[in-house]
């Protein structure tokens, strides 16, 4: 049995509107359809880990409302330990308004609600879980104080930290020093490296700059252009499988979850990247966030990886 993965992060109800194209300022366009679906980067990554076979613990906050109940029920359905997903009466569950265009590209606006009230004391209640974990995953859709508390605890317990810097906001040196694996997309890598990331070469250059700030390994995801890994062996590019994208909302979260699950099984970084790419390639051919995340059994045997 593999070690547990603790995910500290956001849980949102996604309000998804599909349209041929997004409106410009002052314009109204007709949508194609609408759905309410479970999401939030933290919850998405937790679900992706679980569907790849990992034991997962989620730490977060929701409101005491129907959306919060639905999100917790969804985690339970995937076998995720959600004891530290507490309901708060003082605010609403996080909500994301997501516009998805015909080419699968999306625009997202967040109303964080309860996510904004996750604090160091909340993280402290999960101290034992973090201390015993095989990996900690964090993002930036919750307050920086909670993120700092989580990575500090993991660092003290020698638990590897996989850090997804989304959305890109300034990070203190105290967080950079605790990161083992940094996984930004091209826009996040551009923001942190202060360098335009547009292709594998610029991703490698940006990744080297980011690695110099503390992380042992940097993986820059480039969507249809694949992934660039920067580590002690240098930089290498993993091209993406060509697929017809329907919805890219959960592609990055799916990649991270599969990557983490494989690493916690003891797979090599390259094999873990292959699993992440296979999972995210299937994910983007489906609609929704968590609803699009595949199960490991749905992946081709050549990419599903050995279970240890």
C-alpha positions in Angstrom: 0.0 0.0 0.0 1.3 3.5 -0.9 1.5 6.4 1.6 -1.3 8.9 1.8 -1.3 12.1 -0.2 -2.5 15.1 1.8 -4.1 17.9 -0.3 -4.5 21.3 1.3 -6.6 23.5 -1.0 -9.8 24.8 -2.4 -13.2 23.3 -3.0 -15.6 25.0 -5.4 -18.9 24.4 -7.1 -18.3 25.2 -10.7 -21.0 27.0 -12.7 -20.0 26.1 -16.2 -21.4 27.9 -19.2 -20.5 26.7 -22.7 -20.5 29.0 -25.6 -19.2 29.3 -29.2 -17.1 32.3 -28.1 -16.8 34.5 -25.1 -18.5 37.9 -25.2 -16.5 41.1 -25.4 -17.1 44.1 -23.1 -20.8 45.2 -23.3 -21.8 42.2 -25.4 -24.3 39.5 -24.7 -24.0 36.1 -26.4 -26.1 33.0 -26.2 -24.7 30.0 -24.3 -24.9 26.4 -25.5 -25.6 24.8 -22.2 -25.0 25.1 -18.4 -24.1 22.8 -15.6 -23.2 22.9 -11.9 -20.2 20.6 -11.3 -17.8 19.9 -8.4 -14.4 21.6 -8.7 -11.8 23.7 -7.0 -8.1 23.1 -7.7 -7.5 21.4 -4.4 -10.5 19.1 -4.7 -9.7 18.4 -8.4 -6.2 17.3 -7.5 -7.4 15.2 -4.6 -9.9 13.4 -6.9 -7.2 12.9 -9.6 -4.9 11.3 -7.0 -7.6 9.1 -5.8 -8.7 7.9 -9.3 -5.1 7.0 -10.0 -5.2 4.7 -6.9 -3.7 6.9 -4.2 -4.9 7.1 -0.6 -5.9 10.8 -0.3 -6.8 13.2 2.6 -8.4 16.5 1.8 -8.0 19.6 4.0 -10.2 22.5 3.2 -13.3 24.5 4.0 -16.9 24.7 2.6 -20.0 26.5 3.6 -22.9 24.8 5.5 -25.0 24.8 2.3 -26.2 22.4 -0.4 -23.0 23.1 -2.5 -20.8 22.2 0.4 -22.8 19.0 1.1 -22.5 18.0 -2.5 -18.7 18.6 -2.6 -18.1 16.5 0.5 -20.3 13.7 -0.8 -18.3 13.7 -4.1 -15.1 13.3 -2.2 -16.5 10.5 -0.2 -17.6 8.8 -3.4 -14.0 8.7 -4.6 -12.8 7.3 -1.3 -11.2 10.5 -0.1 -10.8 11.1 3.6 -12.7 14.4 4.1 -12.7 14.6 7.9 -10.8 17.9 7.7 -13.2 19.5 5.2 -15.2 21.5 7.7 -18.4 23.4 7.1 -18.6 27.1 8.1 -21.9 28.8 8.8 -20.4 32.3 8.3 -20.0 32.2 4.6 -20.8 30.3 1.4 -19.0 27.4 -0.3 -16.6 28.6 -3.0 -18.0 29.2 -6.4 -16.3 29.4 -9.8 -18.0 30.8 -12.9 -16.4 29.1 -15.9 -16.8 30.0 -19.5 -15.8 27.3 -22.0 -15.5 28.1 -25.7 -15.8 25.7 -28.6 -12.0 25.1 -28.7 -12.0 24.0 -25.1 -10.3 27.1 -23.7 -11.7 28.5 -20.6 -12.0 31.7 -18.5 -12.7 31.4 -14.8 -13.8 33.9 -12.1 -13.7 32.7 -8.5 -15.8 33.7 -5.5 -13.7 32.0 -2.8 -16.2 32.0 0.1 -15.1 29.4 2.7 -11.8 28.8 0.9 -10.8 32.2 2.1 -11.2 31.2 5.7 -8.8 28.3 5.7 -6.2 29.3 8.3 -3.1 28.0 10.1 -5.3 26.6 12.9 -7.3 24.6 10.4 -4.0 23.1 9.0 -2.7 22.4 12.5 -5.7 20.1 13.0 -4.2 18.0 10.2 -0.7 17.9 11.6 -0.6 14.1 12.3 -2.0 13.4 8.8 0.7 15.6 7.2 3.5 14.1 9.3 2.5 10.6 8.1 2.0 11.5 4.5 4.0 10.4 1.5 3.4 13.8 -0.1 1.7 17.2 0.5 0.1 19.0 -2.4 -0.8 22.7 -2.2 -2.1 25.4 -4.5 -2.8 29.1 -4.1 -6.7 29.3 -4.0 -6.6 29.4 -0.2 -4.9 32.1 2.0 -1.1 32.3 2.0 -1.0 31.8 5.8 -2.6 28.4 5.4 -0.2 27.5 2.6 2.8 28.5 4.7 1.6 26.5 7.7 1.1 23.4 5.5 4.5 23.6 3.8 6.3 24.4 7.1 4.7 21.3 8.7 5.6 19.1 5.7 9.2 20.4 5.6 9.7 19.8 9.3 8.4 16.2 8.9 10.5 15.6 5.8 7.4 15.1 3.6 7.9 16.1 0.0 5.9 19.2 -1.1 4.4 19.3 -4.6 3.5 23.0 -5.2 1.1 24.2 -7.9 1.5 28.0 -7.9 -2.0 28.7 -9.2 -3.1 31.4 -9.3 0.3 33.1 -9.6 0.7 35.5 -6.6 4.0 36.6 -5.0 5.6 33.9 -2.9 7.8 34.5 0.2 11.2 32.9 0.2 10.1 30.8 3.2 7.7 28.9 0.8 10.2 28.6 -2.1 12.6 27.0 0.4 10.1 24.2 1.2 9.2 23.2 -2.3 10.4 19.8 -3.7 8.4 19.8 -6.9 7.1 22.9 -8.6 4.4 22.5 -11.3 3.4 25.8 -12.9 1.7 26.2 -16.3 3.2 28.5 -18.9 1.5 31.7 -17.6 2.5 31.0 -14.0 6.1 30.1 -15.1 6.1 33.4 -17.1 5.0 35.4 -14.1 7.4 33.9 -11.6 10.4 33.8 -13.9 9.6 37.2 -15.4 10.2 35.6 -18.8 7.7 34.9 -21.6 7.1 31.2 -21.8 5.8 30.3 -25.2 7.6 27.0 -26.2 9.7 24.2 -24.7 12.9 26.3 -25.0 11.6 29.3 -23.1 10.0 26.9 -20.6 13.4 25.3 -19.9 15.0 28.7 -19.4 12.2 29.8 -17.0 12.3 26.5 -15.2 16.0 26.9 -14.5 15.4 30.3 -13.0 12.6 28.9 -10.8 14.7 25.9 -9.7 17.4 28.3 -8.6 14.9 29.7 -6.0 14.7 26.4 -4.2 12.7 23.6 -5.8 14.5 20.4 -6.6 12.4 19.7 -9.7 10.4 22.1 -11.8 7.8 20.8 -14.3 6.4 23.5 -16.7 3.1 22.3 -18.3 2.5 23.7 -21.8 -0.9 22.4 -22.7 -0.8 21.0 -26.3 3.0 21.5 -26.3 3.6 19.0 -23.5 5.7 19.3 -20.4 9.3 20.4 -19.8 11.1 18.9 -16.8 14.0 20.8 -15.2 16.0 18.9 -12.6 19.6 18.1 -11.7 20.0 16.3 -15.0 19.1 19.4 -17.0 16.0 20.1 -19.0 14.0 17.6 -21.1 10.8 17.9 -23.1 7.9 15.5 -23.1 5.6 16.2 -26.1 1.9 15.9 -25.6 -0.3 13.3 -27.2 -2.5 14.9 -29.9 -6.2 14.8 -29.0 -9.3 16.9 -29.8 -9.8 19.1 -26.7 -13.3 19.6 -25.5 -12.6 21.2 -22.1 -9.2 21.9 -20.6 -10.5 23.1 -17.2 -9.1 20.1 -15.2 -6.1 19.2 -17.4 -3.5 20.7 -15.1 -5.1 19.3 -11.9 -5.4 15.8 -13.5 -1.7 15.9 -14.5 -0.7 16.9 -11.0 -2.8 14.2 -9.3 -1.5 11.4 -11.6 2.1 12.6 -11.2 1.8 12.6 -7.4 0.1 9.2 -7.3 2.9 7.7 -9.4 5.7 9.3 -7.5 4.2 8.0 -4.2 4.2 4.5 -5.6 8.0 4.8 -6.2 7.9 5.4 -10.0 10.6 7.4 -11.6 9.9 11.1 -12.5 9.8 10.3 -16.2 7.3 7.5 -15.7 5.2 9.7 -13.5 5.1 12.4 -16.1 4.0 9.8 -18.7 1.1 8.8 -16.5 0.2 12.4 -15.9 0.2 13.2 -19.6 -1.9 10.1 -20.4 -4.5 11.0 -17.8 -4.7 14.7 -18.8 -4.9 13.8 -22.5 -8.0 11.7 -21.7 -9.4 14.4 -19.4 -9.5 17.1 -22.0 -11.7 15.0 -24.3 -14.5 15.2 -21.7 -16.6 18.0 -20.3 -16.4 19.4 -16.7 -13.7 19.5 -14.0 -14.0 16.5 -11.7 -16.4 14.8 -14.0 -13.7 14.7 -16.7 -10.9 13.2 -14.5 -10.3 9.6 -15.6 -9.8 6.5 -13.5 -6.6 4.6 -13.9 -8.3 1.6 -15.4 -9.5 3.8 -18.3 -5.9 4.5 -19.4 -4.0 2.5 -22.0 -2.0 -0.3 -20.3 1.3 1.2 -21.7 0.7 4.4 -19.8 -1.1 3.3 -16.7 2.1 2.3 -15.1 2.9 -0.5 -12.7 1.3 -0.6 -9.3 3.8 -1.1 -6.5 
